[in-house]
Amino acid sequence: MTMKREEQIKEAARQRADQYDHPSKWSDTYYGFIDGAKWADSHPQWIPVEEKLPEENEEVLAYNSLYNEKYLCVYHNGKFEDYLGELGKGAVSHWMPIVPPRKEE
């Protein structure tokens, strides 16, 4: 996480926590906000295709909002292709990167 993003999170947390007078309520809100923002930043979000497209040959999870369907596919030659062939033109409205499997400790 960049320093700029970290400072933005801390400022937003402070503004939210300043609504409370009691020290423990302020502290819980402040640190809870920071933890939540860090969690959200570390987990993939659905990305609209109008906003950004995957890298060439990147395997992604794609979503068709018209039919409420999800596909495991690859983005190749400017198209989303599932493993049975090309998805219909305009079929994908959002996508997200695939999170690598968690390593056992």
MDTraj code that builds the backbone (N, CA, C; nanometers):
import mdtraj as md
import numpy as np

residues = "MET THR MET LYS ARG GLU GLU GLN ILE LYS GLU ALA ALA ARG GLN ARG ALA ASP GLN TYR ASP HIS PRO SER LYS TRP SER ASP THR TYR TYR GLY PHE ILE ASP GLY ALA LYS TRP ALA ASP SER HIS PRO GLN TRP ILE PRO VAL GLU GLU LYS LEU PRO GLU GLU ASN GLU GLU VAL LEU ALA TYR ASN SER LEU TYR ASN GLU LYS TYR LEU CYS VAL TYR HIS ASN GLY LYS PHE GLU ASP TYR LEU GLY GLU LEU GLY LYS GLY ALA VAL SER HIS TRP MET PRO ILE VAL PRO PRO ARG LYS GLU GLU".split()
xyz = np.array([
    [0.0859, -0.1171, 0.0000],
    [0.0000, 0.0000, 0.0000],
    [0.0907, 0.1236, 0.0000],
    [0.0609, 0.2172, -0.0865],
    [0.1432, 0.3367, -0.0943],
    [0.1186, 0.4268, 0.0256],
    [0.2164, 0.5120, 0.0526],
    [0.2041, 0.6044, 0.1662],
    [0.0846, 0.6972, 0.1476],
    [0.0626, 0.7424, 0.0250],
    [-0.0507, 0.8323, 0.0008],
    [-0.1821, 0.7628, 0.0379],
    [-0.1992, 0.6379, -0.0045],
    [-0.3210, 0.5635, 0.0260],
    [-0.3337, 0.5426, 0.1770],
    [-0.2228, 0.5099, 0.2420],
    [-0.2238, 0.4888, 0.3874],
    [-0.2665, 0.6157, 0.4608],
    [-0.2168, 0.7290, 0.4166],
    [-0.2549, 0.8563, 0.4788],
    [-0.4017, 0.8890, 0.4533],
    [-0.4515, 0.8577, 0.3335],
    [-0.5933, 0.8802, 0.3029],
    [-0.6816, 0.7960, 0.3948],
    [-0.6421, 0.6720, 0.4162],
    [-0.7196, 0.5829, 0.5038],
    [-0.7199, 0.6371, 0.6466],
    [-0.6028, 0.6783, 0.6951],
    [-0.5941, 0.7307, 0.8326],
    [-0.6781, 0.8569, 0.8486],
    [-0.6767, 0.9446, 0.7487],
    [-0.7561, 1.0682, 0.7580],
    [-0.9055, 1.0352, 0.7579],
    [-0.9487, 0.9437, 0.6714],
    [-1.0907, 0.9048, 0.6681],
    [-1.1303, 0.8381, 0.7995],
    [-1.0413, 0.7565, 0.8560],
    [-1.0686, 0.6909, 0.9845],
    [-1.0814, 0.7935, 1.0957],
    [-0.9924, 0.8925, 1.0959],
    [-0.9973, 0.9976, 1.1985],
    [-1.1273, 1.0755, 1.1889],
    [-1.1685, 1.1118, 1.0670],
    [-1.2933, 1.1871, 1.0492],
    [-1.4128, 1.1064, 1.0993],
    [-1.4126, 0.9774, 1.0709],
    [-1.5236, 0.8918, 1.1162],
    [-1.5221, 0.8787, 1.2688],
    [-1.4043, 0.8571, 1.3265],
    [-1.3926, 0.8372, 1.4715],
    [-1.4212, 0.9642, 1.5498],
    [-1.3955, 1.0808, 1.4910],
    [-1.4182, 1.2077, 1.5606],
    [-1.5648, 1.2333, 1.5945],
    [-1.6530, 1.1494, 1.5448],
    [-1.7952, 1.1623, 1.5783],
    [-1.8239, 1.1135, 1.7204],
    [-1.7265, 1.0479, 1.7823],
    [-1.7462, 0.9903, 1.9155],
    [-1.6609, 1.0611, 2.0197],
    [-1.7202, 1.0864, 2.1360],
    [-1.6491, 1.1510, 2.2462],
    [-1.5750, 1.0510, 2.3340],
    [-1.6321, 0.9332, 2.3507],
    [-1.5737, 0.8341, 2.4412],
    [-1.4462, 0.7759, 2.3791],
    [-1.3346, 0.7755, 2.4539],
    [-1.2067, 0.7290, 2.3992],
    [-1.2096, 0.5875, 2.3417],
    [-1.2769, 0.4945, 2.4093],
    [-1.2757, 0.3569, 2.3584],
    [-1.3581, 0.3460, 2.2299],
    [-1.4683, 0.4206, 2.2221],
    [-1.5506, 0.4199, 2.1007],
    [-1.4716, 0.4812, 1.9849],
    [-1.3989, 0.5904, 2.0137],
    [-1.3158, 0.6546, 1.9108],
    [-1.2101, 0.5561, 1.8623],
    [-1.1414, 0.4920, 1.9550],
    [-1.0337, 0.3987, 1.9216],
    [-1.0858, 0.2792, 1.8410],
    [-1.1963, 0.2214, 1.8855],
    [-1.2546, 0.1073, 1.8131],
    [-1.2923, 0.1460, 1.6707],
    [-1.3520, 0.2635, 1.6553],
    [-1.3939, 0.3095, 1.5231],
    [-1.2736, 0.3382, 1.4348],
    [-1.1745, 0.4079, 1.4892],
    [-1.0557, 0.4456, 1.4131],
    [-0.9820, 0.3210, 1.3620],
    [-0.9470, 0.2307, 1.4529],
    [-0.8708, 0.1133, 1.4122],
    [-0.9545, 0.0137, 1.3325],
    [-1.0830, 0.0062, 1.3617],
    [-1.1717, -0.0796, 1.2836],
    [-1.1835, -0.0317, 1.1400],
    [-1.1917, 0.0998, 1.1204],
    [-1.1991, 0.1568, 0.9866],
    [-1.0714, 0.1240, 0.9088],
    [-0.9567, 0.1422, 0.9730],
    [-0.8284, 0.1147, 0.9070],
    [-0.8180, -0.0325, 0.8692],
    [-0.8533, -0.1207, 0.9608],
    [-0.8483, -0.2641, 0.9311],
    [-0.9413, -0.3000, 0.8153],
    [-1.0599, -0.2437, 0.8139],
    [-1.1552, -0.2704, 0.7064],
    [-1.1060, -0.2207, 0.5713],
    [-1.0463, -0.1021, 0.5696],
    [-0.9943, -0.0470, 0.4443],
    [-0.8780, -0.1303, 0.3923],
    [-0.7901, -0.1741, 0.4801],
    [-0.6783, -0.2590, 0.4381],
    [-0.7287, -0.3930, 0.3847],
    [-0.8301, -0.4485, 0.4502],
    [-0.8883, -0.5743, 0.4024],
    [-0.9467, -0.5552, 0.2631],
    [-1.0231, -0.4482, 0.2438],
    [-1.0853, -0.4229, 0.1135],
    [-0.9803, -0.4023, 0.0047],
    [-0.8714, -0.3331, 0.0375],
    [-0.7654, -0.3104, -0.0606],
    [-0.6948, -0.4395, -0.0999],
    [-0.6922, -0.5366, -0.0105],
    [-0.6196, -0.6604, -0.0383],
    [-0.7065, -0.7682, -0.1033],
    [-0.8343, -0.7415, -0.1226],
    [-0.9243, -0.8380, -0.1843],
    [-0.9747, -0.7831, -0.3177],
    [-0.9767, -0.8665, -0.4189],
    [-1.0192, -0.8204, -0.5507],
    [-1.1636, -0.7705, -0.5509],
    [-1.1895, -0.6793, -0.6377],
    [-1.3233, -0.6242, -0.6566],
    [-1.3637, -0.6452, -0.8028],
    [-1.4934, -0.6487, -0.8296],
    [-1.5395, -0.6548, -0.9687],
    [-1.5012, -0.5251, -1.0379],
    [-1.4415, -0.5350, -1.1561],
    [-1.3956, -0.4193, -1.2327],
    [-1.4816, -0.4084, -1.3582],
    [-1.5492, -0.2944, -1.3807],
    [-1.6289, -0.2800, -1.5034],
    [-1.5375, -0.2818, -1.6267],
    [-1.5811, -0.3484, -1.7339],
    [-1.4995, -0.3545, -1.8549],
    [-1.4807, -0.2168, -1.9168],
    [-1.5742, -0.1247, -1.8905],
    [-1.5598, 0.0113, -1.9428],
    [-1.4458, 0.0861, -1.8729],
    [-1.4147, 0.0439, -1.7494],
    [-1.3124, 0.1100, -1.6692],
    [-1.1725, 0.0574, -1.6998],
    [-1.1622, -0.0753, -1.7145],
    [-1.0311, -0.1368, -1.7358],
    [-1.0510, -0.2787, -1.7878],
    [-0.9571, -0.3240, -1.8717],
    [-0.9594, -0.4614, -1.9200],
    [-0.8405, -0.5372, -1.8629],
    [-0.8500, -0.6700, -1.8556],
    [-0.7374, -0.7482, -1.8041],
    [-0.6170, -0.7393, -1.8978],
    [-0.5038, -0.7850, -1.8468],
    [-0.3842, -0.7964, -1.9295],
    [-0.4059, -0.9076, -2.0323],
    [-0.3364, -0.8997, -2.1428],
    [-0.3432, -1.0035, -2.2457],
    [-0.3066, -1.1397, -2.1855],
    [-0.3867, -1.2402, -2.2154],
    [-0.3690, -1.3788, -2.1700],
    [-0.3852, -1.3968, -2.0196],
    [-0.4467, -1.3009, -1.9520],
    [-0.4711, -1.3141, -1.8081],
    [-0.5972, -1.3969, -1.7851],
    [-0.5873, -1.4964, -1.6974],
    [-0.7031, -1.5753, -1.6588],
    [-0.7799, -1.4977, -1.5521],
    [-0.9096, -1.4804, -1.5728],
    [-0.9909, -1.3990, -1.4825],
    [-1.1260, -1.4667, -1.4593],
    [-1.1976, -1.4132, -1.3612],
    [-1.3367, -1.4491, -1.3409],
    [-1.4181, -1.3370, -1.4052],
    [-1.5047, -1.3718, -1.4980],
    [-1.5845, -1.2721, -1.5697],
    [-1.7306, -1.2847, -1.5280],
    [-1.8028, -1.1731, -1.5370],
    [-1.9430, -1.1689, -1.4941],
    [-2.0292, -1.1068, -1.6029],
    [-2.1392, -1.1709, -1.6321],
    [-2.2384, -1.1210, -1.7262],
    [-2.3567, -1.0717, -1.6439],
    [-2.3704, -0.9404, -1.6302],
    [-2.4772, -0.8854, -1.5461],
    [-2.6151, -0.9041, -1.6091],
    [-2.6209, -0.9179, -1.7403],
    [-2.7493, -0.9370, -1.8069],
    [-2.8136, -1.0694, -1.7662],
    [-2.7313, -1.1745, -1.7560],
    [-2.7838, -1.3070, -1.7226],
    [-2.7417, -1.3543, -1.5841],
    [-2.6708, -1.2685, -1.5094],
    [-2.6251, -1.3019, -1.3745],
    [-2.5462, -1.4336, -1.3740],
    [-2.4494, -1.4429, -1.4668],
    [-2.3673, -1.5629, -1.4778],
    [-2.2204, -1.5259, -1.4607],
    [-2.1430, -1.6200, -1.4048],
    [-1.9993, -1.6011, -1.3875],
    [-1.9262, -1.7046, -1.4706],
    [-1.8112, -1.6659, -1.5262],
    [-1.7323, -1.7550, -1.6100],
    [-1.5863, -1.7493, -1.5692],
    [-1.5206, -1.8627, -1.5682],
    [-1.3760, -1.8661, -1.5587],
    [-1.3276, -1.8575, -1.7029],
    [-1.2473, -1.7581, -1.7339],
    [-1.2082, -1.7395, -1.8721],
    [-1.0710, -1.6749, -1.8817],
    [-1.0264, -1.6570, -2.0046],
    [-0.8999, -1.5899, -2.0310],
    [-0.9288, -1.4729, -2.1241],
    [-0.8566, -1.3636, -2.1042],
    [-0.8710, -1.2477, -2.1918],
    [-0.7612, -1.2580, -2.2963],
    [-0.8001, -1.2751, -2.4233],
    [-0.7032, -1.3010, -2.5288],
    [-0.7483, -1.2330, -2.6578],
    [-0.6561, -1.1630, -2.7216],
    [-0.6855, -1.0927, -2.8478],
    [-0.8073, -1.0009, -2.8365],
    [-0.8183, -0.9308, -2.7242],
    [-0.9264, -0.8349, -2.7062],
    [-1.0619, -0.8965, -2.6785],
    [-1.0643, -1.0267, -2.6420],
    [-1.1913, -1.0939, -2.6165],
    [-1.1812, -1.1772, -2.4897],
    [-1.2940, -1.1927, -2.4232],
    [-1.3038, -1.2871, -2.3126],
    [-1.3409, -1.4213, -2.3736],
    [-1.2616, -1.5246, -2.3466],
    [-1.2899, -1.6565, -2.4008],
    [-1.2995, -1.7565, -2.2864],
    [-1.4124, -1.8279, -2.2801],
    [-1.4187, -1.9343, -2.1808],
    [-1.3492, -2.0562, -2.2415],
    [-1.3503, -2.1669, -2.1750],
    [-1.2752, -2.2811, -2.2236],
    [-1.3514, -2.3627, -2.3266],
    [-1.4687, -2.3134, -2.3657],
    [-1.5456, -2.3761, -2.4728],
    [-1.5464, -2.2902, -2.5984],
    [-1.4891, -2.1708, -2.5892],
    [-1.4866, -2.0797, -2.7035],
    [-1.5122, -1.9370, -2.6588],
    [-1.5302, -1.8487, -2.7566],
    [-1.5499, -1.7067, -2.7277],
    [-1.6849, -1.6838, -2.6613],
    [-1.6857, -1.5970, -2.5597],
    [-1.8129, -1.5560, -2.4999],
    [-1.8777, -1.4564, -2.5940],
    [-2.0076, -1.4468, -2.5928],
    [-2.0768, -1.3553, -2.6815],
    [-2.0281, -1.2122, -2.6689],
    [-2.0296, -1.1394, -2.7795],
    [-1.9849, -1.0001, -2.7791],
    [-2.0676, -0.9209, -2.6790],
    [-2.0004, -0.8511, -2.5894],
    [-2.0692, -0.7715, -2.4897],
    [-2.1238, -0.8534, -2.3742],
    [-2.0931, -0.9832, -2.3731],
    [-2.1475, -1.0684, -2.2675],
    [-2.0884, -1.0358, -2.1310],
    [-1.9627, -0.9931, -2.1274],
    [-1.8957, -0.9666, -2.0013],
    [-1.9094, -0.8196, -1.9649],
    [-1.9661, -0.7933, -1.8471],
    [-1.9815, -0.6553, -1.8008],
    [-1.8770, -0.6182, -1.6960],
    [-1.8295, -0.7181, -1.6186],
    [-1.7322, -0.6968, -1.5115],
    [-1.6359, -0.8150, -1.5075],
    [-1.5210, -0.7952, -1.4484],
    [-1.4245, -0.9037, -1.4310],
    [-1.3443, -0.8786, -1.3046],
    [-1.2747, -0.9825, -1.2574],
    [-1.1842, -0.9666, -1.1433],
    [-1.0688, -1.0642, -1.1586],
    [-0.9529, -1.0254, -1.1072],
    [-0.8410, -1.1193, -1.1117],
    [-0.8701, -1.2390, -1.0224],
    [-0.8069, -1.3483, -1.0534],
    [-0.8229, -1.4692, -0.9727],
    [-0.7176, -1.4648, -0.8617],
    [-0.7627, -1.4812, -0.7415],
    [-0.6729, -1.4797, -0.6256],
    [-0.5987, -1.6127, -0.6205],
    [-0.4657, -1.6097, -0.6081],
    [-0.3938, -1.7368, -0.5995],
    [-0.4337, -1.8129, -0.4727],
    [-0.4238, -1.9455, -0.4761],
    [-0.4603, -2.0245, -0.3588],
    [-0.3771, -1.9853, -0.2363],
    [-0.4392, -1.9924, -0.1210],
    [-0.3695, -1.9602, 0.0035],
    [-0.2683, -2.0693, 0.0349],
    [-0.1496, -2.0296, 0.0733],
    [-0.0458, -2.1270, 0.1064],
    [-0.0658, -2.1746, 0.2497],
    [-0.0512, -2.3053, 0.2675],
    [-0.0604, -2.3618, 0.4027],
    [0.0648, -2.3239, 0.4807],
    [0.0476, -2.2898, 0.6055],
    [0.1617, -2.2517, 0.6886],
    [0.2081, -2.3663, 0.7730],
])
top = md.Topology()
chain = top.add_chain()
for i, resn in enumerate(residues, 1):
    res = top.add_residue(resn, chain, resSeq=i)
    for name in ("N", "CA", "C"):
        top.add_atom(name, md.element.get_by_symbol(name[0]), res)
traj = md.Trajectory(xyz[None], top)
